[in-house]
């Protein structure tokens, strides 16, 4: 059995996803890239979707991880029903039907006390993180149902679903993702489509970690200091394992839920949190 390597260098073995096609939205971001590379390493052909820069870099890493299946890149706005449908239609025209979905595109939004939070940003966060997740999930499920294939979906939620200070919109959106996941899992169970979610806590290193620490330090709060290093230490102190999680650890959770090893798991959220609540 060939050895495979994740984006962070952690070895794991097996090609259990050979012959599968996995769509990853938000594939230019840290978590999307790490998970796409892991799925490619496991043998899947990956369809990489994002509007942000960096998609080509993800595709190159995926091609290196799996020389047997050329990655496909696509750009579409997850909040546009027409864009999402067109993307799936374009894939169908190429004879490509994804049977795995890492529904990961998201927007963290502004950091602000709830009384100061701007309604336009609040709406944008919910539009991307909830409506966008719904539109991609729905189109993916419809495509599978029309072709009579089983499949699996993993939505990216967050430990912020419990209510993170200064993150009203993001917290609300991720709680909604978990609720959507559970409803979709029940609605799609008779179609042999499993739906689960993952809830990362503090994950690093990378842009999301640095942005979150920086913005919490910049936002007045009784919970965090106003210095970057102090805030980072406060966040780590809130985690029982006393460290942030790695991108590989998030990717591993998504990979597991998408794989047949999780064939009897649906309507479930894995908290990748080091014990933080």
C-alpha positions as CSV (number, residue, x, y, z in Angstrom):
1,X,0.0,0.0,0.0
2,X,1.5,3.3,-1.0
3,X,2.3,5.9,1.6
4,X,0.6,9.3,1.2
5,X,1.5,12.6,2.8
6,X,-0.8,15.3,4.0
7,X,-0.2,19.0,3.3
8,X,1.6,19.3,6.6
9,X,3.8,16.3,6.1
10,X,2.0,13.7,8.3
11,X,2.1,10.3,6.7
12,X,-0.9,8.1,6.4
13,X,-1.6,5.0,4.2
14,X,-4.3,3.6,1.9
15,X,-6.1,4.8,-1.2
16,X,-9.6,4.2,0.0
17,X,-11.1,7.0,-2.1
18,X,-9.8,5.8,-5.4
19,X,-12.5,6.2,-8.1
20,X,-14.3,8.8,-6.0
21,X,-14.8,12.5,-7.0
22,X,-14.7,15.0,-4.2
23,X,-15.8,18.7,-4.5
24,X,-14.1,21.1,-2.0
25,X,-15.5,24.6,-1.7
26,X,-13.3,27.2,-0.2
27,X,-10.4,25.3,-1.6
28,X,-8.0,28.2,-1.7
29,X,-8.2,28.7,2.1
30,X,-6.1,26.9,4.8
31,X,-8.6,24.3,5.8
32,X,-10.0,23.7,2.3
33,X,-6.5,23.3,0.9
34,X,-5.4,20.9,3.6
35,X,-8.5,18.8,3.1
36,X,-8.3,18.8,-0.7
37,X,-4.7,17.5,-0.6
38,X,-5.6,14.8,1.9
39,X,-8.6,13.6,-0.2
40,X,-6.4,13.6,-3.3
41,X,-3.8,11.7,-1.5
42,X,-6.4,9.1,-0.6
43,X,-7.1,8.6,-4.3
44,X,-10.0,10.9,-5.0
45,X,-10.2,13.2,-8.0
46,X,-10.8,16.6,-6.6
47,X,-13.0,19.4,-7.9
48,X,-11.6,22.6,-6.3
49,X,-13.9,25.6,-6.0
50,X,-13.3,29.2,-4.7
51,X,-13.5,32.8,-5.7
52,X,-10.3,33.7,-3.8
53,X,-6.7,33.7,-5.1
54,X,-4.7,30.6,-4.4
55,X,-6.8,28.0,-6.2
56,X,-4.1,27.1,-8.6
57,X,-1.6,26.5,-5.8
58,X,-4.1,24.1,-4.2
59,X,-4.5,22.3,-7.6
60,X,-0.7,21.9,-7.9
61,X,-0.5,20.3,-4.5
62,X,-3.4,18.0,-5.2
63,X,-1.8,17.0,-8.5
64,X,1.4,16.1,-6.7
65,X,-0.5,14.1,-4.2
66,X,-2.4,12.1,-6.8
67,X,-0.8,11.8,-10.2
68,X,-3.6,9.5,-11.4
69,X,-6.4,12.1,-11.3
70,X,-6.1,15.6,-12.6
71,X,-7.8,18.2,-10.4
72,X,-10.5,20.3,-11.7
73,X,-10.8,24.0,-10.7
74,X,-14.0,26.1,-10.9
75,X,-14.9,29.5,-9.7
76,X,-18.5,30.3,-8.6
77,X,-20.3,32.4,-6.0
78,X,-21.8,30.0,-3.5
79,X,-24.5,32.6,-2.7
80,X,-25.8,32.6,-6.3
81,X,-28.2,29.9,-7.1
82,X,-27.5,30.4,-10.8
83,X,-23.8,30.2,-10.4
84,X,-23.9,27.0,-8.3
85,X,-26.2,25.3,-10.8
86,X,-24.0,26.4,-13.7
87,X,-21.0,24.9,-12.0
88,X,-22.6,21.5,-11.6
89,X,-24.0,21.7,-15.1
90,X,-20.5,22.4,-16.5
91,X,-19.1,19.4,-14.5
92,X,-21.8,17.2,-15.9
93,X,-20.9,18.3,-19.4
94,X,-17.4,17.0,-18.7
95,X,-18.8,13.7,-17.5
96,X,-17.9,14.5,-13.9
97,X,-20.2,13.8,-11.0
98,X,-18.9,14.5,-7.5
99,X,-20.1,11.9,-5.0
100,X,-18.2,13.5,-2.0
101,X,-18.6,17.1,-0.9
102,X,-16.6,19.1,1.6
103,X,-18.9,22.1,1.9
104,X,-16.3,24.5,3.3
105,X,-16.7,28.0,1.8
106,X,-17.2,30.6,4.5
107,X,-16.7,34.1,5.6
108,X,-15.7,35.0,9.2
109,X,-17.1,38.5,9.1
110,X,-16.3,41.5,11.2
111,X,-15.4,41.4,14.9
112,X,-17.6,43.7,17.0
113,X,-19.8,43.8,20.1
114,X,-23.3,42.8,19.2
115,X,-24.7,46.3,19.8
116,X,-22.3,47.7,17.3
117,X,-22.4,45.0,14.7
118,X,-23.2,46.3,11.2
119,X,-26.3,44.7,9.7
120,X,-24.8,44.5,6.1
121,X,-21.9,42.4,7.3
122,X,-24.3,40.3,9.4
123,X,-26.3,39.5,6.3
124,X,-23.2,38.8,4.3
125,X,-21.9,36.3,6.8
126,X,-25.3,34.4,6.9
127,X,-25.5,34.6,3.1
128,X,-22.2,32.9,2.6
129,X,-22.1,30.6,5.5
130,X,-25.7,29.4,5.6
131,X,-27.4,30.1,2.2
132,X,-24.1,29.2,0.4
133,X,-23.8,25.9,2.2
134,X,-27.5,25.2,1.5
135,X,-27.3,26.0,-2.2
136,X,-24.2,23.8,-2.8
137,X,-25.6,21.0,-0.7
138,X,-28.9,21.0,-2.5
139,X,-27.4,21.0,-6.0
140,X,-24.9,18.3,-5.0
141,X,-27.7,16.1,-3.6
142,X,-30.0,16.7,-6.5
143,X,-27.2,15.6,-8.9
144,X,-26.6,12.4,-7.0
145,X,-30.3,11.6,-6.7
146,X,-30.7,12.1,-10.5
147,X,-27.8,9.7,-11.2
148,X,-28.9,7.2,-8.5
149,X,-25.6,7.4,-6.7
150,X,-24.9,7.3,-3.0
151,X,-22.6,10.0,-1.5
152,X,-21.4,11.9,1.6
153,X,-21.3,15.5,2.6
154,X,-19.3,17.3,5.3
155,X,-20.2,20.8,6.1
156,X,-17.8,23.1,7.9
157,X,-19.3,24.5,11.1
158,X,-17.2,25.9,14.0
159,X,-16.9,25.8,17.8
160,X,-18.2,29.3,17.6
161,X,-21.7,27.7,17.3
162,X,-21.7,28.0,21.1
163,X,-21.4,31.7,21.0
164,X,-18.0,33.4,20.6
165,X,-17.6,37.0,21.9
166,X,-17.5,39.7,19.2
167,X,-18.6,37.2,16.6
168,X,-22.4,37.4,16.6
169,X,-22.9,36.8,12.9
170,X,-20.3,34.0,12.6
171,X,-21.5,32.2,15.7
172,X,-25.1,32.4,14.5
173,X,-24.2,31.1,11.1
174,X,-22.3,28.1,12.4
175,X,-25.1,27.1,14.7
176,X,-27.3,27.2,11.6
177,X,-24.9,25.0,9.7
178,X,-25.2,22.3,12.4
179,X,-29.0,22.5,12.3
180,X,-29.0,22.4,8.5
181,X,-26.7,19.4,8.6
182,X,-29.0,17.4,10.9
183,X,-32.1,18.2,8.9
184,X,-30.4,17.4,5.6
185,X,-29.1,14.1,7.0
186,X,-32.6,13.1,7.8
187,X,-34.1,14.3,4.5
188,X,-31.4,12.5,2.5
189,X,-31.0,9.3,4.5
190,X,-33.3,7.3,2.2
191,X,-31.2,8.4,-0.8
192,X,-28.0,6.9,0.8
193,X,-26.5,10.4,1.2
194,X,-24.8,10.9,4.5
195,X,-24.5,14.5,5.9
196,X,-22.2,15.4,8.8
197,X,-20.3,18.5,9.9
198,X,-17.0,19.4,11.6
199,X,-16.5,22.1,14.2
200,X,-12.9,23.3,14.4
201,X,-11.9,25.5,17.4
202,X,-8.6,27.3,17.3
203,X,-6.6,26.0,14.3
204,X,-3.2,27.2,13.2
205,X,-0.8,28.3,12.1
206,X,-2.3,30.3,9.3
207,X,-4.4,33.3,8.2
208,X,-7.5,32.4,10.2
209,X,-5.6,32.0,13.5
210,X,-3.7,35.3,13.0
211,X,-6.8,37.2,11.9
212,X,-8.9,36.0,14.9
213,X,-6.2,36.8,17.4
214,X,-5.5,40.2,15.9
215,X,-9.2,41.2,15.7
216,X,-10.0,40.0,19.2
217,X,-7.1,42.1,20.5
218,X,-8.4,45.1,18.6
219,X,-12.0,44.8,19.8
220,X,-12.7,45.9,23.4
221,X,-13.9,43.0,25.5
222,X,-13.8,41.7,29.0
223,X,-12.7,38.3,27.6
224,X,-9.4,39.2,25.9
225,X,-6.5,41.6,26.3
226,X,-5.5,44.2,23.7
227,X,-2.1,42.7,22.9
228,X,-1.7,40.0,20.1
229,X,0.6,37.7,22.1
230,X,-1.6,38.0,25.3
231,X,-4.7,37.1,23.3
232,X,-3.0,34.2,21.7
233,X,-2.0,32.9,25.1
234,X,-5.5,33.4,26.5
235,X,-7.0,31.4,23.7
236,X,-4.5,28.5,24.1
237,X,-5.2,28.6,27.9
238,X,-8.9,27.9,27.1
239,X,-8.0,24.7,25.4
240,X,-7.6,21.6,27.7
241,X,-4.9,20.2,25.4
242,X,-3.1,23.6,25.6
243,X,-2.4,24.0,21.9
244,X,-4.2,24.9,18.8
245,X,-5.2,22.2,16.4
246,X,-3.4,21.6,13.1
247,X,-4.8,21.9,9.6
248,X,-4.0,18.2,9.2
249,X,-6.2,17.3,12.2
250,X,-9.2,19.1,10.7
251,X,-8.6,17.5,7.3
252,X,-8.4,14.1,9.0
253,X,-11.8,14.6,10.6
254,X,-13.4,15.6,7.3
255,X,-11.7,12.7,5.5
256,X,-13.0,10.2,8.0
257,X,-16.6,11.4,7.7
258,X,-16.5,11.4,3.9
259,X,-14.9,7.9,3.8
260,X,-16.7,4.5,4.0
261,X,-15.2,4.1,7.4
262,X,-18.0,6.4,8.6
263,X,-20.7,4.6,6.6
264,X,-23.0,4.4,9.6
265,X,-22.5,8.0,10.8
266,X,-24.8,10.8,9.7
267,X,-26.4,13.9,11.3
268,X,-23.3,14.2,13.5
269,X,-20.9,17.0,14.3
270,X,-17.3,16.3,15.2
271,X,-15.7,18.9,17.4
272,X,-12.1,19.3,16.5
273,X,-11.4,21.4,19.5
274,X,-8.8,19.9,21.9
275,X,-11.5,19.7,24.5
276,X,-12.5,23.4,24.3
277,X,-16.2,24.1,24.5
